Amino acid sequence: MKNILIIIDVQKGFTKIPQTQKTSEDIKELLEKRYFDYIFATKFYNDHNSIYKKTMNWEKLITKQETDLVDGI
């Protein structure tokens, strides 16, 4: 049986508070232990035509600096 890790939206723009920073560190520790045969990571992308921008005027996670995965992931 293969071990799979799925990392969802652990991006610099989402990891600005202590709780999400802790989660990022926990994920990095798991990666260092090399438990997983496969690792998949998703990234959330916002853009100027998105429903988030149109309905909530939310302009985060548009730039590369915000959408990049956290260093080490």
ZIBELRA-V90904 format. One record per residue. OMEGA is omega as a letter, one per 30 degrees, with the letter a starting at -180 (999 if undefined). NEAR is the number of other ideal C-beta (glycine too) atoms within 12 Angstrom. D_LAST is the distance of its C-alpha to the last C-alpha in Angstrom with 2 decimals. Layout:
# ZIBELRA-V90904
omega = [OMEGA & OMEGA]
near = [NEAR & NEAR]
d_last = [D_LAST & D_LAST]
This chain:
# ZIBELRA-V90904
omega = [a & l & a & l & l & a & a & l & l & a & a & a & l & a & a & l & a & a & a & l & l & l & l & l & l & l & l & l & l & a & l & a & l & l & a & l & a & l & l & l & l & l & l & l & l & l & a & l & a & l & l & l & a & a & a & a & a & a & l & l & l & a & l & a & l & a & l & l & l & l & l & l & 999]
near = [6 & 9 & 13 & 14 & 24 & 15 & 28 & 17 & 27 & 34 & 31 & 25 & 26 & 27 & 29 & 16 & 11 & 10 & 12 & 20 & 18 & 15 & 22 & 28 & 20 & 21 & 29 & 22 & 16 & 22 & 22 & 13 & 12 & 12 & 15 & 19 & 11 & 14 & 21 & 15 & 24 & 17 & 22 & 24 & 21 & 25 & 18 & 15 & 11 & 18 & 12 & 18 & 17 & 13 & 9 & 11 & 12 & 18 & 16 & 23 & 26 & 20 & 16 & 13 & 15 & 24 & 24 & 22 & 28 & 29 & 16 & 19 & 29]
d_last = [23.57 & 19.96 & 17.05 & 14.59 & 11.51 & 11.30 & 8.71 & 10.95 & 10.77 & 8.08 & 9.13 & 10.67 & 14.04 & 13.66 & 12.44 & 15.64 & 17.47 & 17.37 & 16.79 & 13.59 & 12.38 & 13.36 & 11.54 & 8.16 & 9.42 & 10.67 & 7.64 & 6.27 & 9.93 & 10.16 & 7.75 & 9.92 & 12.93 & 12.47 & 14.37 & 13.35 & 15.16 & 13.27 & 9.90 & 10.27 & 8.50 & 11.09 & 11.69 & 14.87 & 17.19 & 20.31 & 23.16 & 26.67 & 28.22 & 26.11 & 27.82 & 25.80 & 27.24 & 30.66 & 31.30 & 29.46 & 29.17 & 25.46 & 23.98 & 20.41 & 17.35 & 19.50 & 18.36 & 15.51 & 14.67 & 14.28 & 12.71 & 9.83 & 6.35 & 5.78 & 5.59 & 3.80 & 0.00]
